[in-house]
Amino acid sequence: MSQVTPKPQGVWAWIWQRITAVLLFVFLGTHLFVLHYVPENLSINFLGVAARFKSVLYVIVDSGLLATALYHALNGIRNVLFDFIADEGKRGALNLVLWLVGIVYLIWGAYALTFFVK
């Protein structure tokens, strides 16, 4: 019975999964605090959201939330699927597909945020 030696990329994926978990906690906590506890932000309509996005900090928090949530989710999917896929070629293809999906959704989400920043 041969043993599979983990590749260094797996270690980095594990480390980044933990880092993005902490960042998600920070970004989501900040996002929820700003939305629910800052009195001038309690009106949730297009004009209220547009007013919030005039703050660079809010853009950074929401962009960070988008990027970390995408990475954390897609890396989690990758980790689960790697438990069932042993072939290195298929793993490489899966990595490529997940990176492309992540980049497309990040661009799409960033583009959606630009409608509020004017």
C-alpha positions as a Python dict, from the first residue, in 0.01 Angstrom:
ca = {
    (1, 'M'): (0, 0, 0),
    (2, 'S'): (157, 328, -108),
    (3, 'Q'): (120, 643, 90),
    (4, 'V'): (34, 976, -71),
    (5, 'T'): (281, 1248, 22),
    (6, 'P'): (108, 1584, 63),
    (7, 'K'): (229, 1853, -171),
    (8, 'P'): (331, 2195, -35),
    (9, 'Q'): (35, 2355, -216),
    (10, 'G'): (-194, 2159, 16),
    (11, 'V'): (-26, 2309, 319),
    (12, 'W'): (-70, 2660, 182),
    (13, 'A'): (-433, 2591, 98),
    (14, 'W'): (-482, 2480, 461),
    (15, 'I'): (-309, 2791, 597),
    (16, 'W'): (-509, 3025, 370),
    (17, 'Q'): (-832, 2850, 471),
    (18, 'R'): (-759, 2945, 834),
    (19, 'I'): (-653, 3300, 746),
    (20, 'T'): (-966, 3362, 539),
    (21, 'A'): (-1180, 3223, 823),
    (22, 'V'): (-1041, 3489, 1056),
    (23, 'L'): (-1076, 3760, 790),
    (24, 'L'): (-1437, 3653, 725),
    (25, 'F'): (-1509, 3692, 1094),
    (26, 'V'): (-1359, 4044, 1093),
    (27, 'F'): (-1514, 4161, 764),
    (28, 'L'): (-1857, 4014, 833),
    (29, 'G'): (-1857, 4150, 1188),
    (30, 'T'): (-1763, 4496, 1062),
    (31, 'H'): (-2023, 4477, 785),
    (32, 'L'): (-2300, 4375, 1025),
    (33, 'F'): (-2199, 4635, 1284),
    (34, 'V'): (-2205, 4915, 1026),
    (35, 'L'): (-2541, 4801, 890),
    (36, 'H'): (-2721, 4746, 1221),
    (37, 'Y'): (-2563, 4974, 1479),
    (38, 'V'): (-2464, 5294, 1299),
    (39, 'P'): (-2781, 5509, 1305),
    (40, 'E'): (-2729, 5686, 972),
    (41, 'N'): (-2696, 5349, 796),
    (42, 'L'): (-3024, 5200, 906),
    (43, 'S'): (-3215, 5296, 590),
    (44, 'I'): (-3163, 5004, 358),
    (45, 'N'): (-3252, 5133, 14),
    (46, 'F'): (-3052, 5222, -293),
    (47, 'L'): (-2976, 5577, -177),
    (48, 'G'): (-2874, 5455, 169),
    (49, 'V'): (-2641, 5195, 24),
    (50, 'A'): (-2498, 5445, -224),
    (51, 'A'): (-2431, 5687, 64),
    (52, 'R'): (-2245, 5416, 258),
    (53, 'F'): (-2027, 5338, -43),
    (54, 'K'): (-1896, 5693, -49),
    (55, 'S'): (-1680, 5576, 243),
    (56, 'V'): (-1358, 5411, 126),
    (57, 'L'): (-1358, 5198, 441),
    (58, 'Y'): (-1697, 5050, 352),
    (59, 'V'): (-1578, 4967, 0),
    (60, 'I'): (-1268, 4799, 143),
    (61, 'V'): (-1473, 4599, 395),
    (62, 'D'): (-1727, 4479, 138),
    (63, 'S'): (-1461, 4403, -123),
    (64, 'G'): (-1261, 4214, 138),
    (65, 'L'): (-1573, 4027, 244),
    (66, 'L'): (-1641, 3928, -117),
    (67, 'A'): (-1284, 3813, -187),
    (68, 'T'): (-1235, 3620, 137),
    (69, 'A'): (-1578, 3454, 118),
    (70, 'L'): (-1510, 3341, -239),
    (71, 'Y'): (-1166, 3203, -158),
    (72, 'H'): (-1281, 3036, 163),
    (73, 'A'): (-1583, 2872, -4),
    (74, 'L'): (-1406, 2757, -319),
    (75, 'N'): (-1105, 2629, -125),
    (76, 'G'): (-1343, 2435, 101),
    (77, 'I'): (-1506, 2280, -206),
    (78, 'R'): (-1159, 2199, -340),
    (79, 'N'): (-1058, 2029, -15),
    (80, 'V'): (-1371, 1813, -10),
    (81, 'L'): (-1335, 1713, -376),
    (82, 'F'): (-965, 1633, -331),
    (83, 'D'): (-1072, 1367, -79),
    (84, 'F'): (-1236, 1184, -371),
    (85, 'I'): (-988, 1263, -650),
    (86, 'A'): (-642, 1103, -642),
    (87, 'D'): (-532, 1172, -1000),
    (88, 'E'): (-295, 1472, -1013),
    (89, 'G'): (-414, 1572, -1360),
    (90, 'K'): (-775, 1589, -1246),
    (91, 'R'): (-672, 1780, -935),
    (92, 'G'): (-487, 2032, -1151),
    (93, 'A'): (-790, 2073, -1377),
    (94, 'L'): (-1016, 2118, -1074),
    (95, 'N'): (-779, 2382, -934),
    (96, 'L'): (-788, 2568, -1264),
    (97, 'V'): (-1169, 2555, -1286),
    (98, 'L'): (-1213, 2674, -927),
    (99, 'W'): (-965, 2960, -976),
    (100, 'L'): (-1145, 3068, -1293),
    (101, 'V'): (-1485, 3052, -1120),
    (102, 'G'): (-1345, 3255, -831),
    (103, 'I'): (-1193, 3520, -1056),
    (104, 'V'): (-1512, 3551, -1264),
    (105, 'Y'): (-1730, 3593, -955),
    (106, 'L'): (-1483, 3836, -797),
    (107, 'I'): (-1488, 4053, -1111),
    (108, 'W'): (-1866, 4027, -1131),
    (109, 'G'): (-1906, 4121, -764),
    (110, 'A'): (-1658, 4408, -789),
    (111, 'Y'): (-1842, 4532, -1097),
    (112, 'A'): (-2171, 4525, -905),
    (113, 'L'): (-2011, 4732, -627),
    (114, 'T'): (-1908, 4999, -880),
    (115, 'F'): (-2273, 5093, -937),
    (116, 'F'): (-2277, 5241, -589),
    (117, 'V'): (-1942, 5421, -612),
    (118, 'K'): (-1977, 5738, -816),
}
